[in-house]
């Protein structure tokens, strides 16, 4: 595939995934703004926040928890499962986040949270969750988005950020959001489909990933971005990928760089870096990459752009979305449909 052949892109990308990626800066900004208008739960003293979600809803929660870890005085836990932890009760804020409103695991936790007396906020586009929230008098944060859930990460992040701000759990972050949106628009000038491979780093990275086993590594507040890259490679390009977090990977993963040698020689390790990270983690990324290369493994690195943590998170996330899209184009595969996931959900629903 010629990654400068825009006509071919239009034939493959049947549902305009590229348009959704292009719109992420505006989506993030809009989500944060509309979140300031939604209803809040009754005032009470929260000791913890539990965000229940899967896929695109959960990754937005991961990003928020990572961004706020130094700015919030209570724990934020992202829950990707059915059963709520035993400690969740009346002093817990449960945010039920489901793009469709029909996510099985999220509906399960919503019901448990109701039984335990948790404060609840429901975030969705509609579905069963919206119906339950209306019936139960639970604050409903309903937004309009009619594309794939993974393209709604701006909503799943921006709405949560606005929620925490409106509850007084964090100081206002409007300036940081504005800076992040501005930085995203700046990096887009080099990432769009009309920018040729010679000047487009996302296209060049996608070319390096073609036919390879991909692992994405990051640390600190960028760790969830590695998970996002992995998920986008899976869902857009229908390709295998995995993620690793530093410094943990330096305590085990490095030891596995010997076998099976044939597979490792076909690996591509991607590292995500940012100037605001802990200095020891920055050094770890540099040394870890050197050791990968010493073992003969192909590597590449992206350094997040912009000023501040929020801009770093969102510029690196946006780069990964473009890169995964171009990898889908390289494989000649439509980035939006996910038939194997749809088939699995149907099987689960029938049991």
N, C-alpha and C positions, 0 to 999 in steps of 0.2 A: 504494500500500500504506500502510495506517495502521500505523505502527510501534509503536502501543500495542495492537494487536489480537493478543493472545497466542494466541487460538484459531487464527488464521490461521497463526501461526508453527508451531504443532504440526502443521498439515496439510502445510506445506511442508517442514519439517525432519524428514525421515522416519527419520533415524538418530541423532537427538539430538545434533547438533553443539554445541548450546548447553550441554548437560551436560558435554561435554568441555572447553569453554572455562571453565565454572564451576569445574571441578575442577583447573585448572592450578596453583593454589597448593599443593594437597595433593600433586599429582604431583611438583612440583619438590622438595618436602620429602622425599617418599618415595624418590625416585631418589637423592638425596644420601645418605640413610641406608642404603639397601640396597647402595650402592656401596662402603660401608665393609666389607662382608662378602664381597666377591668376590675370586677369586684374582688374584695379581699375576704379571707376567712375571719371569724371572730377573733378579737384580740385576746391573746393568752401568752404565757411564757413558754417558748419552745426550747427544748434542750437538744433537739436534733431535727434535721430535715432528711427525709427519705424520698428519693425520686424513683418512682417505678416506671420503667420503660424498656423497650427493646429497640435494636437497630438504630435508625436515625434519631429517634427520640432519646435513646440512652446516650448516644455519643454527644448530643448537645448538653446533656446533664454532666457527662464526664468533663467536657470542656469548661463548663461553668465552675464545677467543683475545683478543678485545677487552677483556674484563673483566680478564684476567690480564697484559696487556701491561706493566704497571708493577710486577708482583709476581713475575715468573718470569724466570730468567736464561738460558733457552734459547728459540729460536724455535719457535712453534707455527704450522704451515702447514696450511691447509685445502685439500684436493685434490679437485677436482670433475672428474675425467677418468680415462682409462685408464692411460697410461704413467706410471710413477713417475719423478721427476726422477733424473738420473744420480747425484747425490750421496747418495741414500738407500741406506744400507747397514747394517753391523753396529752402528754407533753411533746408529742411528735407531730410535725407537719408532713403529711403524705401528699406528694405531688404525683398524681396519676397522669402520665404523659403518653398519649397514644395518637399518632397521626390520624389513623382511620377512626379511632374510637372503638375499635373492635379487637384490639390485641388481647389475646386470651390471658396471658400472664398478668397484664395490667388490670384487667377486669377482676381477676382473682384477688389481687392485692387490694383493690378498691373495696371489695366486699369485706375483706378482713379488717381493713382500716375502719370501716363503718362500725363493725362489731366491737372494736376495741376503743372507740371514742377518739380516734385521731382527728386532728384538724385536717381537712382535705381541700385541695384545689385540683380541678380537672382541666387538663389542657388537651385539646383535640380539634379536629375539623367537623366532628359530628359523631354518628354511629351510636352504639349502645352506651358508651361512656357519657355522651352528651345527654341521652335520655335519662340515665340514672341520676346524673347531677341535677337535672331539672326537677326530677321527682323527689329527690332527697334534700333539695335546697342547698346543694353544695355549690360554692363559687365556680362558675364555668367560664373558662378562657377559651372561647371558640374562635378559630381563625379560618380564613378561606385560603385553601391551597389544594389544587386539583392535580398535582403531578405526583411522582413517586416520593415516598417518605424520606428517602435519602437526600432528596433535593430541598428538604425543608429544614435543614440544620440551622439556618438563620433564625427560623421561628423557634425551634426547640431550645436554642441558646438565648436569643434576645428576650423571649417572654419570661424565661426563668430569671434572667438578670433584672428585668423590670420588677418581677415579683419580689425578689429579695430587697430591692431598693424601696419599693412601696411599703414593705413590711418594716422598714427601718433596720434591717439586719446588716446593711452595708451603706456606706456613704454614696451619694450620687456619682454616677460614672458616665454622665453624658459626654463629657470631654473625651474620655477614653474611647467611647463608641465612635464619636466623630472622627477621631484620629485613626481608628482601625478601618473605618469605611473609606476614608481618604487614602490610606495606604493600599487598601485592596484595589481601588480604582487605578492607582498609580502602577501597580504590578501588572494589571490587566493589559496595559499598553504593549507588553512584550509577550503575552500569553495567548492572545486571541487566534482564531483559526486563520485570519488573514495575514498573520505574522509568519514569514517563512521559517523553515527549520533552522536555517543559518543564524537567525536572530531570536529563536523561540526556545528557551531552555526546557520548557515542559514537553515540547515535541521531541527534542533531542533525548531527554531522559526516557520517554516512552519507547523510542527506538532502541535504547539500551536494554529495556526490560523485555522486549519481544523474544519469546521462546525461552525465557529464563525463569528460574525459581526465585521469587522475590521475598526478601525480608526487610522490614522497615524498623529502624532503631531510633529512639529519641529518649530524652530525659527531662526531668523537672516538669515545668508547666507545659511543655510540648509533648509529653508522653501520650496524651489522648489523641494528638494529631497523627502519631504513628498508627494508632488503631483506626483512625478515620481513613488514612491512606490504604491500609490493608482492606478495609471494607469496600472502598470504592473500586479498588483493583478487582476484588471478587465480583461485585455486582455490576459494574460497568463493562469491564473487559472480560468477565466470566473466566478469570484467570486465578491461579492459586497464588496466595501471598500469606505472610504471617507477620506479626509484629513482636518486638522485644523492647523492654524498658531497661534503661541504665539508671542507677549502677547495678541493678540485679543481674543483668546479662553478663557482667564481668565476673560474677561469682559462679557461673555454671555454663552459659552458652558458649563462651570462648573455648571451653574444653572439648566441645563437640565439632571443632573445625577440622577434623581429620577423616571421618568416615560418615557415610560412604563417599569416597573421593569423587566418583563419577558425577554424583548429584551436586556435590559442593562446587565442582568446577563449572557447573551450569547455573550457579547462584548469582544473584545481584543483590548486594547489600546497600540500602539507602540510609543515610544518616541525616537527621534534621537538627540543625544547630541554631542558636540565637545568642546574641551578645548579652542578654539579660539573665541568662542561666547562671546557676551556681558555678563558680570558677572551677571547682573540682570536677563537676559534671562536664564542663567544657573540655577540660583536659582528658577526661575519660573517653569522650567521644573521639577526640583526636588519636589517642593511643589505641582505642579499640579498632578504629578504622585501619590504622597502620598494621595491626595484627591480622586483620582480615586479609589485607593486601599481601602480607608476608606469606600467608597460606595459599596465595594464588587466587583469591576470590575477588571478583569484580566489585568495585564500590563506586558510589557517587555521594555527593553531599549537597544539600541546599541550606543556605543561611536565610533565616526569616528576615523579612524587611519591615520597615516602619519604626516608630518610636513607641516603646512600652510593650508590656506583656500581651495586651489584648491585640495590638496590631501584629505582633509576632505570631500569635496563635492563628489569626485569621488570614494573614498573607501566606503562611505555610500551608494551611488547610486549603486555601484557594488554589495554590500551585498543585497540590496533590489531586484535586478534582480535575483540573485541566490535564494533568499527566495521565490519569486513569482514563479520561475520555479519549485522548490520543492513542492510548494503548488499545482501546476498543476499536478505534478506527484502523489501527495497524492489523488487528486480527480480522477486520471486516465484519464486526459483530455489532448489532444494535445495542446501545448501552442501556436502554430503558427496560425492556421486558426481562423478567427473571422467572422463566417457566418452571425451573426445578424448585424454587422456593414456593411458588404458587401451588404446585402439585403437592408439596409436603404439607402446606397449611390445609389443603383440602383433605388429605389423608388424616391429619390430626383431628379435624373437625368432624370426621365421620366416625371416630372412635368414641 
